[in-house]
Amino acid sequence: GTIMDNLINPTKHNQLYLYWLGLSFMVLNKVRHSIMGYKTPRVFSTNEIEHSVNYCIEVVNNHESHLQKYTGSSNPFAGKKVFEIGPGPDLGTGFCVIAKGAESYTALDKNKLISQTPEVFYEILLNKLHDFPAYDKALNAYEEFTRQDKTRQDKTRQ
């Protein structure tokens, strides 16, 4: 089928209810984060390395599966420029999409959470990506990321 065959069309009553429900949760979260700060974008700790790594791979595999279904492409990331808003505490999904063949990955986040992620996270992630089609490109991207991160840290200390 086409993409239109897979769309869900809620009734007008449900749309209004879902709109107000979503708006209410957004306001509640804004108040909560204003009071407590925004430190945990996931329901598990970034110290749960194996869980975090598997989560990133699972997220990308889910996106890939849906994109394959809708685009008909066996490798929907190949040659694409991926832009992620709100990557959370790590850039794991970025290295995953690059390892799957994306041309580039750019992330934008209001909260600087990636400093929470221990380096061992990326080491374990890259080991798990070893059999992905563009693993070498992901490894190069990681090396560039660590070089740039070290340069930023050095400038901050001065």
N, C-alpha and C positions, 0 to 999 in steps of 0.2 A: 503494500500500500504506500500511499503518499504520506507526507508529513501531516497533512490535514486530517487523514484518517486516524491519527494518533492523538489528536487534541481533545482535551476534556472541556466541555462547555458547561460551566455551572449555571444554574438558574440565576436570574437577576437578584432574587432574594438572597441567595447564597453569596453572590458577589459582594453585596453591600455588607453582609454579616462578616465575611472574611476580610474585607477592607478594614472595618472597624476593629476587628480582633487583632489583625496585624499591626495596625496603628497603635493600639493599646500596648501590645507587647514591645513595640519599638520605644514608646515613651517610657515604659517601666525599665527597660534595659538602659536607656539613656540616663535615667535617674540613678539606677544602681551603679553604673560605671562612673558617673560623676562623683558619687560618694566614695566608692571603694576603689576606683581606678580600674583600668582594663589590663589584666595580666594573664588571664587564662582563656584563650580562644577555643580550647577544646575541653572536653569533659575528663580528660586524663592529663597527667603531668608530662612535661617535656622530658622529665627524667626517666620516663618509661620508654627507653630508646627503641627497643624492639617493636613495641606497640606503635610508636610514632612513625617508624620506618614503614611498617606494614600498612599503616593508615594512609600514608602518602601514596604508596604503590596502589592500594585499593581504590583510592579516589581517582587516580589517573586511569586505571583499568576500567572503572565505571564510566568515566567520561569517554574513553576510547570506544567502549562497547556501544554507548548511545550514539556517538558520532558515526560509527560504522553503520549502524542501523539507518540513520537519517541521510548519510551521504553516499552510502554504497561503496565507500572506499575501505580497503582492508587496512590501510595505514593512514587514518585521517590527520595525524599530526605531521606527516612527512612534508617538509618544506614550509610549514606554517610558522607565522610569528604569533606567539602566544603571549597574551597580556592578562595577568591575574591581579584582581583587586582584592586586597586583604588576604595575603598568603598565610598570615598567622605567625607562629613562632619559628618557622623554618622555611627554607626554600626547596624542600624535598620534592614537591610536585613539579617545580621547574626543572630540576635535574632529571626527573622521570620523563617529562615530555621531550626534553632534549635527547635523552637516551632512546626515545621512540622515534626520533627523526625530525623533531621541530627545528626550524631554522634558528629561532631565537626565543628567548623567554624574558619578559620584563614583569617585575612585580611592583606594586604600589600599595603601601600600607601607611595609614595615619599613625599607627602605634609601632614603635621600634621594638618589636618582640624578638627578632631573630638573634639578638645577642644572648637570649636565654638558652639557646640550643647549644649543647656541648659538641665539640668537633667530632667526637666519636659517633654521633648521629650520622654525619655525612660519610664517615668511613664505612659504617655498616650499610648505609643506603647504597653507596657506590659498589660495594661488594655484591649486593643483591641485584644491581643493574647490569652486572658483567655480561649477561647473555642477551641484553637488549640490542637491537640492530645498530644503534648509534652510540654505543657505550663510550667509545673514545672521545666523541664530541662532548658528552656529558662530563667526562673526566677533565677534559681541557677547560670546560666552562667552570667547573669547581675550582681548578687551579687558578683561573683568572679571578674568580670571586674571592678566594682567600688572599690573593695578591692585593686586590683593591681594598679589601677589608683591613688588611694589615696597614696599608698606606693611610686609610682613614683614621685608624687607631693611633698611628704615629703622629698625624697632624693634630689630633685631639689632645694628645699629651703635651704638645709644644706650647 
